[in-house]
Amino acid sequence: MGLLYIVPTPIGNLLDITYRSINILKKVDYIISENIKHTSILLKYFSIKNKLLKLNTCNEKEKKNKYIIMLNNGKNIAIVSNAGTPVINDPGYLLVKHAYYNNIRVVPLPGACAAITALSASGLKTNQFCYEGFLPKKQKSCEKKINSLCKEIRTIILYESPKRLIHTIKLIKKIMGSKRKIVIAKELTKKWENIKKGTVKEILNIIENNIYWEKGEITILIDGKKKNKDNILSSKILNIFNILKKEMKKSTAIKITAKICGFNKNILYNNIIKKKYNEVD
């Protein structure tokens, strides 16, 4: 029974590959590549001579069985993507899944990943985060997805194409607000690497009408939603409510207080009815 190695490759700077990765790529029987021409450049740079097999999103269903048979026959195979850690937003998931079905050992190697690299330099919360990959291309689906992330308290990591960057940032501004903190990281580990942090409004001002941001690999990080400090009701809000509740039902007083103060009526309900005013009408 052969081994299936998951081998990360550099996301920009070729020197970011590990010694272990080079050693594995030299000694396995085959290397499965997302793009043979692209991988050949890396192998040539490190004087690695090996047999390359192709696996991409178009042929993965067809090829996986062939490669599983090769592994079952004792061949050791390494899978690489164009850049970064294989299977993360890249082909290979089905192959790994079926390797487990066939009791084939999967050996992951540590290495480059744009999402984690960007997160480490973001200055945003790193102890809790979620990776969402690429947003849907269709407008409605994209808006729906961003809306679903609106209340996410963890740092959100996205990948985006440079052609859609401005459009995506504008949607984030529309749905999450102009003051939400975000980070955009372009061409990580390359000599023209650029990382910008600021509010959505500030970032939009930087990238709009700037052709520099129209090319390259982009990672977007969005600060998680902060706990609403307004959950602690001010004396002014409570005074308004106390005046109104003398003239009407509490539920009606809450609705009117919320409109006057620009406050969420559910927060008012939770704070006033549940915590302060438990008496029955």
C-alpha positions in Angstrom: 0.0 0.0 0.0 1.4 3.4 -1.0 1.3 6.7 0.7 -0.5 9.9 -0.5 1.5 13.0 0.5 -0.1 16.4 0.6 2.7 18.7 -0.3 2.4 22.5 0.0 4.3 24.7 -2.5 5.3 28.4 -2.3 2.6 31.0 -2.9 5.2 33.4 -4.4 8.7 33.2 -3.1 10.2 29.8 -4.2 12.4 29.7 -1.2 9.4 29.2 1.1 9.3 25.5 0.3 10.4 23.2 3.1 13.4 20.8 3.0 11.0 18.0 3.7 8.7 18.9 0.8 11.7 18.9 -1.6 12.8 15.5 -0.2 9.3 14.0 -0.6 8.9 15.3 -4.2 12.2 13.7 -5.1 11.5 10.3 -3.7 7.8 9.6 -4.5 7.0 7.5 -7.5 4.6 10.2 -9.0 3.6 13.8 -8.4 0.0 14.8 -9.1 -0.2 18.4 -10.3 -3.0 20.9 -10.9 -1.0 22.4 -13.8 2.0 20.4 -15.1 3.6 23.3 -16.8 3.4 25.5 -13.7 4.7 22.7 -11.4 7.6 21.9 -13.8 9.0 25.4 -13.1 9.2 24.7 -9.4 10.7 21.2 -10.0 13.4 22.5 -12.3 14.3 25.3 -9.9 15.1 22.6 -7.2 16.5 20.1 -9.7 13.7 17.6 -9.0 13.1 15.0 -11.7 10.0 13.0 -11.4 6.9 11.8 -13.3 4.0 14.3 -13.3 0.3 13.3 -13.5 -2.5 15.8 -13.9 -5.5 16.4 -11.6 -7.8 19.4 -11.9 -11.4 20.3 -11.2 -12.4 19.0 -14.6 -10.9 15.6 -14.4 -10.8 14.8 -10.7 -13.8 12.5 -10.7 -12.4 10.6 -13.7 -8.8 10.4 -12.5 -9.3 9.6 -8.8 -10.0 5.9 -9.3 -6.9 5.5 -11.5 -4.7 7.1 -8.8 -6.3 5.1 -6.0 -5.4 1.9 -7.9 -1.8 3.1 -8.2 -1.7 3.8 -4.5 -3.2 0.3 -3.7 -0.5 -1.2 -5.9 2.2 0.3 -3.6 3.0 3.5 -5.4 3.8 6.6 -3.3 2.2 9.7 -4.7 2.5 13.4 -3.8 -0.2 15.9 -4.7 0.6 19.6 -5.2 -1.4 22.6 -6.3 -0.3 25.6 -8.3 0.5 27.4 -5.1 0.0 26.9 -1.4 -1.5 23.9 0.4 -3.3 21.4 -1.9 -7.0 20.7 -1.5 -7.6 24.1 0.2 -9.8 25.7 -2.5 -7.9 23.5 -5.0 -8.4 20.0 -6.5 -7.7 16.9 -4.5 -10.6 16.6 -2.0 -12.1 13.6 -3.8 -8.8 11.9 -4.0 -8.1 12.3 -0.3 -11.7 11.3 0.5 -11.4 8.0 -1.5 -7.9 7.3 -0.1 -9.6 7.0 3.3 -12.3 4.8 1.9 -9.5 2.5 0.7 -7.5 2.6 3.9 -4.6 4.4 2.2 -2.6 6.6 4.6 -2.7 10.3 3.9 0.4 12.2 5.0 0.0 16.0 5.2 3.1 18.3 5.2 3.0 21.8 6.7 3.7 24.7 4.4 2.5 27.9 2.7 -1.1 28.9 2.7 -2.2 32.4 1.6 -5.1 32.5 4.1 -3.0 31.8 7.2 -0.1 34.0 5.9 -2.4 37.0 5.5 -4.1 36.3 8.8 -0.8 36.3 10.7 -0.1 39.8 9.4 -3.6 41.3 9.6 -3.6 42.7 13.0 -7.1 41.2 13.4 -8.2 38.6 15.9 -6.4 35.3 15.1 -7.6 33.0 17.9 -10.9 32.6 16.1 -11.4 32.8 12.4 -13.4 31.3 9.5 -12.3 30.6 5.9 -14.9 31.2 3.2 -12.8 30.8 0.0 -14.2 32.7 -3.0 -17.5 34.4 -2.8 -20.2 33.4 -5.4 -19.9 35.1 -8.8 -23.6 35.8 -9.1 -24.7 39.1 -7.6 -27.6 37.8 -5.6 -25.7 34.8 -4.3 -22.8 37.0 -3.4 -25.0 39.5 -1.5 -26.7 36.6 0.3 -23.4 35.1 1.4 -22.0 38.5 2.7 -25.3 39.0 4.6 -24.9 35.6 6.2 -21.5 36.7 7.4 -22.7 40.0 8.8 -23.0 38.8 12.4 -20.0 36.5 12.3 -17.8 37.4 15.4 -14.8 35.5 14.1 -12.3 37.1 11.6 -13.5 36.2 8.1 -11.0 35.2 5.4 -11.9 35.4 1.7 -10.0 35.0 -1.6 -10.9 37.3 -4.5 -9.9 37.9 -8.0 -8.5 41.4 -8.7 -11.2 42.1 -11.3 -13.9 41.7 -8.7 -12.1 43.3 -5.8 -13.7 46.7 -5.9 -17.1 45.3 -6.5 -16.7 43.0 -3.5 -15.5 45.7 -1.2 -18.4 47.9 -2.3 -20.8 45.1 -1.4 -19.1 44.7 2.0 -19.5 48.4 2.6 -23.2 48.2 1.6 -24.0 45.2 3.8 -21.6 45.5 6.7 -21.1 49.2 6.8 -18.3 51.6 5.9 -16.6 51.4 9.4 -16.0 47.7 9.5 -12.2 47.0 9.7 -10.8 45.0 6.8 -7.4 44.0 5.4 -6.5 43.3 1.8 -3.3 41.4 1.0 -1.9 41.3 -2.5 0.8 39.0 -3.9 1.9 37.6 -0.6 5.6 36.7 -0.3 6.4 38.2 -3.7 8.6 41.3 -4.0 5.6 43.4 -4.8 3.7 42.2 -1.8 1.2 44.8 -0.4 -0.9 44.6 2.7 -3.4 47.4 3.5 -5.5 47.7 6.7 -8.3 50.2 7.5 -12.1 50.7 7.4 -14.0 49.6 4.4 -14.3 53.2 3.4 -10.6 53.8 3.7 -9.6 50.7 1.7 -12.1 51.6 -1.0 -10.5 55.0 -1.4 -7.1 53.3 -1.8 -8.1 50.8 -4.5 -10.6 52.7 -6.5 -9.1 54.1 -9.8 -5.8 52.5 -8.9 -4.7 50.1 -11.6 -2.1 48.5 -9.3 -4.9 46.6 -7.6 -6.3 45.2 -10.9 -3.8 42.3 -11.0 -2.4 39.7 -8.6 -3.7 37.2 -6.0 -5.9 38.9 -3.4 -6.8 37.8 0.1 -9.5 39.8 2.1 -9.8 39.6 5.8 -12.9 41.1 7.6 -12.9 41.9 11.3 -15.6 40.0 13.1 -18.7 41.8 14.4 -18.1 43.4 17.8 -20.4 42.9 20.7 -22.9 45.8 20.7 -21.9 48.1 23.5 -25.3 49.6 23.3 -26.6 46.4 25.0 -26.1 48.4 28.2 -29.0 50.8 28.1 -28.3 54.5 28.9 -30.4 56.3 31.5 -31.8 58.5 28.7 -33.3 55.5 26.9 -34.7 54.1 30.2 -36.2 57.5 31.0 -38.0 57.7 27.6 -39.3 54.1 28.1 -40.5 54.9 31.7 -42.5 57.9 30.5 -44.1 56.0 27.6 -45.0 52.9 29.5 -47.2 54.9 31.8 -49.4 55.8 28.9 -49.4 52.6 26.9 -48.5 48.9 26.9 -44.9 48.0 27.5 -44.6 46.3 24.1 -45.8 49.5 22.4 -43.5 51.7 24.6 -40.6 49.5 23.6 -41.3 50.0 19.8 -41.7 53.7 20.1 -38.5 54.0 22.3 -36.6 52.0 19.8 -37.7 54.4 17.0 -36.9 57.5 18.9 -33.4 56.3 20.0 -32.6 54.4 16.8 -32.2 51.3 18.9 -32.8 47.6 18.2 -36.2 46.8 19.8 -35.1 43.2 20.5 -32.2 44.5 22.6 -34.6 46.8 24.4 -37.0 44.0 25.1 -34.2 41.7 26.5 -32.8 44.4 28.7 -36.1 46.1 29.9 -38.6 43.2 30.1 -36.4 40.3 31.1 -33.9 42.1 33.3 -35.5 45.3 34.7 -39.2 45.0 34.5 -40.4 41.5 35.2 -43.7 42.6 36.7 -46.8 41.5 35.0 -49.1 44.1 33.2 
